[in-house]
Amino acid sequence: MLKKIKILHLEDSLKDAELIHSIIESGSIEHEYFLVDNEKDFINTLKSGNIDIILSDYALPEYSGSEALIFSKKNIRQYRSYLFREQLEKTPQLTQC
């Protein structure tokens, strides 16, 4: 049996989060999905589990994807991280870090 991939998604738009999660679900990937929308929940979730992939909105009201990336690189074991630059309902641009 394959290990479930743990995905942490930092996103303040429920519409965007639902879109991304539906794409993940359509891939039939065994996963655990954690959605957070603020710095405190992001840090707590990141520290509480062995997260494999971090997905993040680039700009949130009180936190940013770049701040989340900096925190993650300094404090957490190796993972794959992706930052979304624009709102998905516009033109999605994905950057791998």
C-alpha positions as CSV (number, residue, x, y, z in Angstrom):
1,M,0.0,0.0,0.0
2,L,1.3,3.4,-0.9
3,K,1.8,6.1,1.6
4,K,-0.8,8.9,1.5
5,I,0.7,12.2,0.3
6,K,0.1,15.0,2.8
7,I,-0.8,18.3,1.1
8,L,-0.9,21.6,2.9
9,H,-2.7,24.3,1.1
10,L,-2.5,28.0,2.2
11,E,-5.3,29.8,0.5
12,D,-7.8,32.5,1.5
13,S,-10.2,32.0,-1.5
14,L,-12.5,29.0,-0.9
15,K,-13.3,29.0,-4.6
16,D,-9.6,28.6,-5.5
17,A,-9.1,26.0,-2.8
18,E,-12.0,24.0,-4.1
19,L,-10.7,24.1,-7.7
20,I,-7.2,23.0,-6.6
21,H,-8.6,20.2,-4.4
22,S,-10.9,19.0,-7.2
23,I,-7.9,18.8,-9.6
24,I,-6.0,16.7,-6.9
25,E,-9.0,14.5,-6.4
26,S,-9.4,13.9,-10.2
27,G,-5.9,12.4,-10.2
28,S,-6.8,9.6,-8.0
29,I,-3.9,10.3,-5.7
30,E,-4.0,8.9,-2.2
31,H,-3.7,12.0,-0.1
32,E,-4.6,13.9,3.0
33,Y,-5.5,17.6,2.3
34,F,-5.1,20.3,4.9
35,L,-6.6,23.7,4.0
36,V,-5.5,26.8,6.0
37,D,-6.0,30.5,5.4
38,N,-3.7,32.2,7.9
39,E,-0.1,32.2,9.3
40,K,-1.0,30.7,12.6
41,D,-2.8,27.7,11.2
42,F,-0.2,27.3,8.5
43,I,2.6,27.0,11.0
44,N,0.7,24.8,13.4
45,T,-0.3,22.4,10.6
46,L,3.2,22.3,9.1
47,K,4.7,21.5,12.5
48,S,2.1,18.9,13.4
49,G,2.6,16.6,10.4
50,N,5.0,15.4,7.9
51,I,3.8,17.5,5.0
52,D,5.0,16.4,1.6
53,I,3.7,19.2,-0.6
54,I,2.9,22.8,0.2
55,L,0.6,24.8,-2.1
56,S,0.2,28.5,-1.5
57,D,-1.6,31.5,-2.7
58,Y,1.0,34.2,-3.3
59,A,-0.8,37.0,-1.6
60,L,-3.1,36.7,1.4
61,P,-4.4,39.6,3.5
62,E,-2.0,39.2,6.4
63,Y,0.5,36.6,5.2
64,S,2.1,35.8,1.8
65,G,3.3,32.7,0.0
66,S,6.8,34.0,0.0
67,E,6.7,34.4,3.8
68,A,5.4,30.9,4.1
69,L,8.1,29.6,1.9
70,I,10.8,31.3,3.9
71,F,9.4,29.9,7.2
72,S,9.2,26.4,5.6
73,K,12.7,26.4,4.3
74,K,14.1,27.5,7.7
75,N,12.1,25.2,9.9
76,I,10.9,22.1,8.1
77,R,12.5,19.0,6.4
78,Q,12.7,18.8,2.6
79,Y,9.4,19.1,0.7
80,R,8.1,20.3,-2.5
81,S,6.5,23.8,-2.5
82,Y,4.5,25.6,-5.1
83,L,3.3,29.2,-5.1
84,F,0.4,30.5,-7.1
85,R,1.0,34.0,-8.4
86,E,-2.5,35.0,-9.5
87,Q,-6.1,34.2,-8.6
88,L,-7.0,31.0,-10.4
89,E,-10.1,32.4,-11.9
90,K,-7.9,34.8,-13.8
91,T,-4.7,33.4,-15.4
92,P,-3.1,30.8,-13.2
93,Q,0.7,30.9,-13.0
94,L,2.5,28.3,-11.1
95,T,6.1,28.6,-9.8
96,Q,8.0,25.6,-8.3
97,C,10.3,26.5,-5.5
